[in-house]
Amino acid sequence: MKKQPFYLTFHKLTHWEYWPFQLTYAPIYILWIYYSIKARSLFFFNAVNPSIKNGGFVMESKKKVYELIPERYYPKTSLIAQNRKTSTLENHMATAGFCYPVIAKPDVGLRGAAVRKIHSFSALKSYHQKASFDYLVQDFIPYPNEIGVFYVRYPNQQKGKITGIVSKEPLCVIGDGILTIADLIKKTPRFHIQLPKLEQEYKEALKRVLPQGKKLNLMPYGSHSRGAKFIDSSHLITEKLTSQIDAVCQQIKGFYYGRLDIMYRSIEELEAGENFMIVELNGAKSEPVHMYDPNHSLFFAWRVLARHITYLYQISRINYRQKSASYLNYEEGVKQLRAHFIQNRKIVKFKKKQNHELRKQKNTNYGRL
């Protein structure tokens, strides 16, 4: 395995967004313990979104979450069981009316891991044979823009609010007619960090010279762990947008706290409720990811996290007192966490299988680039 250049190591050390999760959240754990003592439950978060399993903190099924959302707001989605016979898969895709490319992702996910853009049935078949978990197949959303909107509503209030918006710049390079794709990647530290993964996927295609002005999206997922840049776009919060997001969320029974990842054509159309799709709805585990904007300090992130865990506690407490939700007891909470770690291991194992296969294969992605 190639050793990482020192300047990339230095870049990670001097940009807190790359620091280990446990280090970033260290002060927040203290606040968590404080609220746990007040609620007399380590798992008080379970009550924040009564209609979502565990409030959306661990082990919630994405398919069941989608079923809470009006169909017009999310892409066509089908649940594929891990033990489904491969021979029935192609017929299922045709009967359901899917056209390639599609998106495949675990039904119970792990921060964007094992999400793949699938270009053919053979690729889907390969994904299916390696997946030791149930997964979703979804229509590919054609809209060019993506934001994450954090939404909060107290159960005893008529209207909710947007507490932050993040825009996502995916890993894209623009050709100059001289440099190879690999060289273009190396010009940006954020992208260069992803180069080993890109080499596994695209192989020799990265040696191609990209024509001047041609834009190439190498990672079509708005995931920070895949090189996307998170930009605080909270300036987009307007009365119109807040009313539209609130109108959508009010239709999602038992949803009070979380982040909606939305793809859309233009902000004006989104404000009018047109030409947008909800990619995912995340509950109690949602991060206010606008805090990861490189221009924000770690102290800013701590303030944002502290404010949101306070929302989490307050909403959970109201739902608990109104008897619309209960807290998980300790035994069940530990059981759910164990199931979460088992699921994580399955996804990590899947990633290793795919990486191993990509290393063995000849380059099949050259034509796509």
DRENFI-435971 format. One record per residue (C-alpha): y negated, x negated, z; residue number from 1. Coordinates in Angstrom, 2 decimals. Layout:
REM DRENFI-435971
+---------+---------+---------+-----+
:       Y :       X :       Z : pos :
+---------+---------+---------+-----+
:       Y :       X :       Z : NUM :
...
+---------+---------+---------+-----+
END
This chain:
REM DRENFI-435971
+---------+---------+---------+-----+
:       Y :       X :       Z : pos :
+---------+---------+---------+-----+
:    0.00 :    0.00 :    0.00 :   1 :
:   -3.40 :   -1.37 :   -0.99 :   2 :
:   -5.70 :   -2.38 :    1.83 :   3 :
:   -8.88 :   -0.33 :    2.01 :   4 :
:  -12.05 :   -2.28 :    1.10 :   5 :
:  -14.07 :   -3.21 :    4.17 :   6 :
:  -17.18 :   -1.37 :    2.98 :   7 :
:  -15.21 :    1.89 :    2.99 :   8 :
:  -14.01 :    1.24 :    6.53 :   9 :
:  -17.62 :    0.55 :    7.51 :  10 :
:  -18.72 :    3.74 :    5.75 :  11 :
:  -16.25 :    5.77 :    7.82 :  12 :
:  -17.31 :    4.11 :   11.06 :  13 :
:  -20.99 :    4.80 :   10.43 :  14 :
:  -20.52 :    8.43 :    9.32 :  15 :
:  -19.26 :   10.61 :   12.17 :  16 :
:  -17.95 :   13.26 :    9.75 :  17 :
:  -14.94 :   10.95 :    9.20 :  18 :
:  -14.24 :   10.37 :   12.89 :  19 :
:  -11.04 :   11.72 :   14.46 :  20 :
:  -11.18 :   15.40 :   15.36 :  21 :
:  -10.38 :   14.67 :   19.01 :  22 :
:  -13.36 :   12.31 :   19.33 :  23 :
:  -15.82 :   14.69 :   17.68 :  24 :
:  -14.74 :   17.59 :   19.87 :  25 :
:  -14.47 :   15.67 :   23.17 :  26 :
:  -17.54 :   17.27 :   24.86 :  27 :
:  -16.57 :   20.70 :   23.52 :  28 :
:  -13.23 :   20.56 :   25.33 :  29 :
:  -15.19 :   20.58 :   28.60 :  30 :
:  -16.99 :   23.76 :   27.55 :  31 :
:  -13.67 :   25.25 :   26.47 :  32 :
:  -12.21 :   24.61 :   29.93 :  33 :
:  -15.30 :   26.19 :   31.52 :  34 :
:  -14.92 :   29.38 :   29.49 :  35 :
:  -11.16 :   29.40 :   30.06 :  36 :
:  -11.78 :   29.38 :   33.82 :  37 :
:  -14.31 :   32.22 :   33.48 :  38 :
:  -11.89 :   34.26 :   31.35 :  39 :
:   -8.89 :   33.20 :   33.47 :  40 :
:   -7.05 :   32.42 :   30.27 :  41 :
:   -6.66 :   29.28 :   28.17 :  42 :
:   -6.10 :   31.55 :   25.20 :  43 :
:   -9.10 :   33.87 :   25.50 :  44 :
:   -9.84 :   33.35 :   21.79 :  45 :
:   -6.96 :   35.68 :   20.93 :  46 :
:   -9.25 :   38.66 :   21.60 :  47 :
:  -12.10 :   37.67 :   19.29 :  48 :
:  -10.64 :   39.35 :   16.18 :  49 :
:   -8.18 :   42.03 :   17.39 :  50 :
:   -6.78 :   42.77 :   13.91 :  51 :
:   -5.82 :   39.16 :   13.18 :  52 :
:   -2.86 :   37.45 :   14.81 :  53 :
:   -4.04 :   35.17 :   17.64 :  54 :
:   -7.59 :   36.03 :   16.63 :  55 :
:   -7.16 :   33.71 :   13.65 :  56 :
:   -6.69 :   30.55 :   15.71 :  57 :
:   -3.09 :   29.63 :   14.86 :  58 :
:   -0.15 :   31.09 :   12.92 :  59 :
:   -2.07 :   33.87 :   11.22 :  60 :
:   -0.71 :   34.95 :    7.84 :  61 :
:   -3.29 :   34.63 :    5.08 :  62 :
:   -1.59 :   37.49 :    3.23 :  63 :
:   -2.03 :   39.81 :    6.20 :  64 :
:   -5.65 :   38.74 :    6.54 :  65 :
:   -6.26 :   39.53 :    2.86 :  66 :
:   -4.74 :   42.96 :    3.42 :  67 :
:   -7.57 :   43.69 :    5.87 :  68 :
:  -10.13 :   43.03 :    3.13 :  69 :
:  -10.91 :   45.60 :    0.40 :  70 :
:   -9.03 :   44.47 :   -2.73 :  71 :
:  -12.14 :   44.20 :   -4.87 :  72 :
:  -13.40 :   41.32 :   -2.74 :  73 :
:  -10.53 :   38.84 :   -3.19 :  74 :
:   -8.36 :   37.55 :   -6.07 :  75 :
:   -4.99 :   39.02 :   -6.94 :  76 :
:   -2.54 :   37.59 :   -4.43 :  77 :
:    1.23 :   37.57 :   -4.12 :  78 :
:    3.37 :   36.32 :   -1.23 :  79 :
:    6.33 :   34.17 :   -2.27 :  80 :
:    9.05 :   33.72 :    0.34 :  81 :
:   10.42 :   30.18 :    0.64 :  82 :
:   14.00 :   31.47 :    0.19 :  83 :
:   13.21 :   33.43 :   -2.95 :  84 :
:   15.59 :   32.58 :   -5.80 :  85 :
:   13.87 :   30.39 :   -8.34 :  86 :
:   15.50 :   32.38 :  -11.14 :  87 :
:   13.49 :   35.46 :  -10.16 :  88 :
:   10.17 :   33.67 :   -9.89 :  89 :
:    9.14 :   33.65 :  -13.56 :  90 :
:    9.83 :   37.35 :  -13.94 :  91 :
:    7.84 :   38.06 :  -10.79 :  92 :
:    4.83 :   36.17 :  -12.13 :  93 :
:    4.95 :   38.06 :  -15.42 :  94 :
:    5.46 :   41.46 :  -13.78 :  95 :
:    2.58 :   40.82 :  -11.36 :  96 :
:    0.35 :   39.95 :  -14.33 :  97 :
:   -0.51 :   36.37 :  -13.38 :  98 :
:   -1.92 :   34.01 :  -16.01 :  99 :
:   -2.10 :   30.25 :  -15.59 : 100 :
:   -3.76 :   28.42 :  -14.02 : 101 :
:   -3.10 :   29.91 :  -10.60 : 102 :
:   -3.61 :   28.63 :   -7.07 : 103 :
:   -0.66 :   28.10 :   -4.73 : 104 :
:   -1.17 :   27.61 :   -1.00 : 105 :
:    0.78 :   28.03 :    2.26 : 106 :
:    0.64 :   31.50 :    3.79 : 107 :
:    0.04 :   29.80 :    7.13 : 108 :
:   -2.17 :   26.89 :    6.22 : 109 :
:   -3.39 :   23.51 :    7.45 : 110 :
:   -7.03 :   22.73 :    6.60 : 111 :
:   -6.54 :   22.95 :    2.83 : 112 :
:   -3.32 :   20.90 :    2.76 : 113 :
:   -0.70 :   21.76 :    0.11 : 114 :
:   -3.20 :   23.79 :   -1.91 : 115 :
:   -2.50 :   23.20 :   -5.59 : 116 :
:   -3.90 :   24.33 :   -8.90 : 117 :
:   -0.82 :   25.24 :  -10.94 : 118 :
:   -1.08 :   25.00 :  -14.73 : 119 :
:    2.41 :   26.13 :  -15.80 : 120 :
:    5.58 :   27.79 :  -14.63 : 121 :
:    7.37 :   24.44 :  -14.51 : 122 :
:    4.73 :   23.20 :  -12.05 : 123 :
:    5.11 :   26.38 :   -9.98 : 124 :
:    8.88 :   25.96 :  -10.01 : 125 :
:    8.49 :   22.41 :   -8.71 : 126 :
:    6.11 :   23.62 :   -5.97 : 127 :
:    8.58 :   26.36 :   -4.99 : 128 :
:   11.56 :   24.02 :   -4.80 : 129 :
:    9.74 :   21.67 :   -2.43 : 130 :
:    8.07 :   24.29 :   -0.22 : 131 :
:    9.83 :   24.89 :    3.10 : 132 :
:    7.33 :   27.61 :    3.93 : 133 :
:    6.19 :   30.96 :    2.54 : 134 :
:    3.25 :   30.57 :    0.20 : 135 :
:    0.73 :   32.56 :   -1.79 : 136 :
:    0.05 :   32.61 :   -5.50 : 137 :
:   -3.46 :   33.69 :   -6.44 : 138 :
:   -5.51 :   34.19 :   -9.57 : 139 :
:   -7.76 :   31.23 :  -10.24 : 140 :
:  -11.35 :   32.25 :   -9.49 : 141 :
:  -13.64 :   31.30 :  -12.42 : 142 :
:  -16.96 :   31.35 :  -10.57 : 143 :
:  -18.71 :   27.96 :  -10.48 : 144 :
:  -20.23 :   27.98 :   -6.98 : 145 :
:  -18.72 :   28.03 :   -3.50 : 146 :
:  -20.20 :   28.50 :   -0.05 : 147 :
:  -18.86 :   29.02 :    3.44 : 148 :
:  -20.67 :   31.74 :    5.37 : 149 :
:  -20.25 :   31.88 :    9.14 : 150 :
:  -20.48 :   35.45 :   10.41 : 151 :
:  -20.81 :   36.76 :   13.97 : 152 :
:  -21.05 :   40.33 :   15.26 : 153 :
:  -20.84 :   41.54 :   18.82 : 154 :
:  -18.53 :   44.59 :   19.14 : 155 :
:  -21.24 :   46.58 :   20.90 : 156 :
:  -23.85 :   45.92 :   18.18 : 157 :
:  -24.34 :   47.73 :   14.88 : 158 :
:  -25.19 :   44.68 :   12.78 : 159 :
:  -23.86 :   41.16 :   12.51 : 160 :
:  -25.60 :   37.94 :   11.54 : 161 :
:  -25.04 :   34.78 :    9.54 : 162 :
:  -25.17 :   31.70 :   11.77 : 163 :
:  -24.86 :   29.09 :    9.05 : 164 :
:  -24.05 :   28.50 :    5.39 : 165 :
:  -22.41 :   25.47 :    3.83 : 166 :
:  -22.40 :   24.59 :    0.15 : 167 :
:  -19.61 :   22.43 :   -1.21 : 168 :
:  -19.96 :   19.75 :   -3.84 : 169 :
:  -16.46 :   18.98 :   -5.14 : 170 :
:  -15.30 :   15.56 :   -6.23 : 171 :
:  -16.93 :   15.37 :   -9.67 : 172 :
:  -17.87 :   12.40 :  -11.81 : 173 :
:  -20.15 :   12.30 :  -14.86 : 174 :
:  -19.34 :    9.94 :  -17.71 : 175 :
:  -21.65 :    7.31 :  -19.12 : 176 :
:  -19.53 :    6.31 :  -22.11 : 177 :
:  -18.94 :    2.85 :  -20.61 : 178 :
:  -17.18 :    3.04 :  -17.25 : 179 :
:  -13.65 :    4.28 :  -16.70 : 180 :
:  -13.04 :    7.32 :  -14.53 : 181 :
:  -11.73 :    5.00 :  -11.78 : 182 :
:  -14.94 :    2.93 :  -11.93 : 183 :
:  -17.05 :    6.09 :  -11.74 : 184 :
:  -15.10 :    7.13 :   -8.65 : 185 :
:  -15.75 :    3.76 :   -7.01 : 186 :
:  -19.52 :    4.17 :   -7.35 : 187 :
:  -19.54 :    6.78 :   -4.55 : 188 :
:  -17.95 :    5.84 :   -1.18 : 189 :
:  -16.99 :    9.47 :   -0.47 : 190 :
:  -15.06 :    9.56 :   -3.74 : 191 :
:  -13.70 :    6.01 :   -3.46 : 192 :
:  -11.99 :    6.99 :   -0.19 : 193 :
:   -9.96 :    9.52 :   -2.21 : 194 :
:   -8.93 :    7.02 :   -4.91 : 195 :
:   -5.35 :    6.42 :   -3.62 : 196 :
:   -4.65 :   10.17 :   -3.78 : 197 :
:   -6.23 :   10.43 :   -7.21 : 198 :
:   -4.18 :    7.50 :   -8.50 : 199 :
:   -1.01 :    9.27 :   -7.37 : 200 :
:   -1.99 :   12.42 :   -9.22 : 201 :
:   -3.68 :   11.15 :  -12.38 : 202 :
:   -2.19 :    7.66 :  -12.75 : 203 :
:   -3.14 :    5.93 :  -16.03 : 204 :
:   -5.58 :    8.69 :  -16.95 : 205 :
:   -8.09 :    7.16 :  -14.54 : 206 :
:   -8.41 :    4.20 :  -16.93 : 207 :
:   -9.91 :    6.46 :  -19.55 : 208 :
:  -13.62 :    6.08 :  -20.39 : 209 :
:  -15.38 :    9.39 :  -19.88 : 210 :
:  -17.87 :   10.31 :  -22.65 : 211 :
:  -21.54 :   10.19 :  -21.73 : 212 :
:  -22.69 :   13.33 :  -19.97 : 213 :
:  -19.20 :   14.80 :  -19.59 : 214 :
:  -18.61 :   16.20 :  -16.12 : 215 :
:  -15.10 :   16.02 :  -14.68 : 216 :
:  -13.95 :   17.81 :  -11.52 : 217 :
:  -11.03 :   15.82 :  -10.15 : 218 :
:  -10.39 :   17.92 :   -7.05 : 219 :
:  -10.97 :   21.66 :   -7.71 : 220 :
:  -10.86 :   22.52 :   -4.00 : 221 :
:  -13.83 :   22.69 :   -1.65 : 222 :
:  -12.08 :   20.67 :    1.02 : 223 :
:  -13.77 :   17.89 :    2.99 : 224 :
:  -10.46 :   16.06 :    3.30 : 225 :
:  -10.30 :   15.97 :   -0.52 : 226 :
:  -13.69 :   14.42 :   -1.06 : 227 :
:  -15.96 :   17.48 :   -1.15 : 228 :
:  -19.43 :   16.98 :    0.28 : 229 :
:  -20.59 :   19.64 :    2.73 : 230 :
:  -24.26 :   20.51 :    2.51 : 231 :
:  -26.11 :   22.64 :    5.05 : 232 :
:  -27.48 :   25.50 :    2.95 : 233 :
:  -28.57 :   27.74 :    5.80 : 234 :
:  -31.90 :   28.08 :    4.00 : 235 :
:  -30.06 :   30.58 :    1.77 : 236 :
:  -29.88 :   33.03 :    4.68 : 237 :
:  -32.06 :   35.99 :    3.74 : 238 :
:  -32.24 :   39.58 :    4.85 : 239 :
:  -30.62 :   40.63 :    1.57 : 240 :
:  -27.71 :   38.22 :    1.89 : 241 :
:  -27.21 :   39.04 :    5.57 : 242 :
:  -27.09 :   42.77 :    4.77 : 243 :
:  -24.58 :   42.20 :    1.98 : 244 :
:  -22.27 :   39.96 :    4.05 : 245 :
:  -22.55 :   42.36 :    6.99 : 246 :
:  -21.64 :   45.29 :    4.72 : 247 :
:  -18.51 :   43.45 :    3.55 : 248 :
:  -17.47 :   42.35 :    7.05 : 249 :
:  -17.98 :   45.83 :    8.52 : 250 :
:  -15.22 :   46.98 :    6.14 : 251 :
:  -12.79 :   44.45 :    7.64 : 252 :
:  -11.35 :   46.21 :   10.66 : 253 :
:  -11.41 :   44.21 :   13.88 : 254 :
:  -13.24 :   41.20 :   12.42 : 255 :
:  -16.16 :   39.87 :   14.48 : 256 :
:  -16.15 :   36.10 :   14.27 : 257 :
:  -15.31 :   33.62 :   11.54 : 258 :
:  -16.10 :   31.99 :    8.24 : 259 :
:  -15.84 :   33.51 :    4.79 : 260 :
:  -15.30 :   31.01 :    1.99 : 261 :
:  -16.86 :   32.64 :   -1.06 : 262 :
:  -16.98 :   31.75 :   -4.76 : 263 :
:  -19.81 :   33.30 :   -6.74 : 264 :
:  -21.76 :   33.10 :   -9.98 : 265 :
:  -25.34 :   33.11 :   -8.68 : 266 :
:  -26.97 :   33.63 :   -5.31 : 267 :
:  -28.97 :   36.56 :   -6.69 : 268 :
:  -25.78 :   38.33 :   -7.77 : 269 :
:  -24.16 :   37.56 :   -4.43 : 270 :
:  -27.10 :   39.16 :   -2.63 : 271 :
:  -26.62 :   42.21 :   -4.84 : 272 :
:  -22.88 :   42.31 :   -4.12 : 273 :
:  -21.86 :   41.35 :   -7.65 : 274 :
:  -19.64 :   38.65 :   -9.20 : 275 :
:  -18.19 :   37.03 :   -6.09 : 276 :
:  -14.77 :   36.64 :   -4.49 : 277 :
:  -13.64 :   35.81 :   -0.97 : 278 :
:  -11.42 :   32.75 :   -1.24 : 279 :
:  -10.42 :   32.87 :    2.42 : 280 :
:  -11.41 :   34.51 :    5.67 : 281 :
:  -10.93 :   32.30 :    8.73 : 282 :
:  -11.05 :   33.56 :   12.29 : 283 :
:  -11.13 :   31.89 :   15.70 : 284 :
:  -10.29 :   28.43 :   14.35 : 285 :
:  -13.25 :   28.51 :   11.98 : 286 :
:  -15.60 :   25.59 :   12.12 : 287 :
:  -19.33 :   26.01 :   11.39 : 288 :
:  -18.86 :   23.37 :    8.73 : 289 :
:  -22.54 :   23.19 :    7.76 : 290 :
:  -22.67 :   20.76 :   10.68 : 291 :
:  -20.80 :   18.20 :    8.51 : 292 :
:  -23.81 :   17.72 :    6.26 : 293 :
:  -24.29 :   13.90 :    6.20 : 294 :
:  -27.93 :   14.41 :    7.15 : 295 :
:  -26.97 :   15.92 :   10.49 : 296 :
:  -26.35 :   13.87 :   13.61 : 297 :
:  -23.38 :   14.18 :   15.92 : 298 :
:  -25.73 :   15.66 :   18.53 : 299 :
:  -26.65 :   18.41 :   16.06 : 300 :
:  -22.94 :   19.11 :   15.53 : 301 :
:  -22.35 :   19.33 :   19.27 : 302 :
:  -25.17 :   21.86 :   19.66 : 303 :
:  -23.79 :   23.98 :   16.82 : 304 :
:  -20.23 :   23.82 :   18.18 : 305 :
:  -21.38 :   24.70 :   21.70 : 306 :
:  -23.29 :   27.72 :   20.39 : 307 :
:  -20.29 :   28.97 :   18.42 : 308 :
:  -17.74 :   28.55 :   21.17 : 309 :
:  -20.13 :   30.60 :   23.30 : 310 :
:  -20.07 :   33.34 :   20.65 : 311 :
:  -16.28 :   33.06 :   20.65 : 312 :
:  -16.08 :   33.53 :   24.40 : 313 :
:  -18.63 :   36.35 :   24.59 : 314 :
:  -17.06 :   38.42 :   21.79 : 315 :
:  -13.56 :   37.88 :   23.19 : 316 :
:  -14.74 :   38.94 :   26.64 : 317 :
:  -16.29 :   42.16 :   25.32 : 318 :
:  -13.14 :   43.08 :   23.36 : 319 :
:  -11.02 :   42.34 :   26.43 : 320 :
:  -13.17 :   44.47 :   28.74 : 321 :
:  -13.20 :   47.31 :   26.22 : 322 :
:   -9.40 :   47.05 :   26.10 : 323 :
:   -9.43 :   46.68 :   22.31 : 324 :
:   -7.63 :   43.35 :   22.68 : 325 :
:   -5.78 :   41.34 :   25.31 : 326 :
:   -5.52 :   37.64 :   26.05 : 327 :
:   -2.34 :   35.72 :   25.29 : 328 :
:   -0.43 :   34.81 :   28.41 : 329 :
:    0.29 :   31.13 :   28.94 : 330 :
:    3.95 :   31.24 :   27.85 : 331 :
:    3.21 :   33.08 :   24.60 : 332 :
:    0.21 :   30.86 :   23.91 : 333 :
:    2.30 :   27.71 :   24.24 : 334 :
:    4.96 :   29.28 :   22.01 : 335 :
:    2.38 :   29.96 :   19.29 : 336 :
:    1.04 :   26.41 :   19.51 : 337 :
:    4.54 :   24.99 :   19.13 : 338 :
:    5.10 :   27.19 :   16.07 : 339 :
:    1.78 :   25.90 :   14.71 : 340 :
:    2.86 :   22.26 :   15.06 : 341 :
:    6.21 :   23.00 :   13.41 : 342 :
:    4.40 :   24.63 :   10.48 : 343 :
:    2.08 :   21.63 :   10.22 : 344 :
:    5.05 :   19.27 :    9.99 : 345 :
:    6.49 :   21.35 :    7.15 : 346 :
:    3.26 :   21.09 :    5.20 : 347 :
:    2.94 :   17.35 :    5.83 : 348 :
:    6.55 :   16.89 :    4.69 : 349 :
:    5.78 :   18.89 :    1.54 : 350 :
:    2.80 :   16.62 :    0.79 : 351 :
:    4.99 :   13.53 :    1.14 : 352 :
:    7.58 :   15.03 :   -1.24 : 353 :
:    4.92 :   15.76 :   -3.83 : 354 :
:    3.38 :   12.31 :   -3.53 : 355 :
:    6.80 :   10.71 :   -3.95 : 356 :
:    7.45 :   12.75 :   -7.08 : 357 :
:    4.05 :   11.91 :   -8.52 : 358 :
:    4.75 :    8.21 :   -8.05 : 359 :
:    8.04 :    8.56 :   -9.94 : 360 :
:    6.74 :   10.65 :  -12.80 : 361 :
:    5.10 :    9.29 :  -15.87 : 362 :
:    1.51 :   10.40 :  -16.28 : 363 :
:    1.51 :   14.10 :  -17.23 : 364 :
:   -2.14 :   14.75 :  -16.46 : 365 :
:   -3.77 :   12.50 :  -19.06 : 366 :
:   -4.20 :   15.34 :  -21.53 : 367 :
:   -5.84 :   17.52 :  -18.87 : 368 :
:   -8.53 :   14.92 :  -18.29 : 369 :
+---------+---------+---------+-----+
END
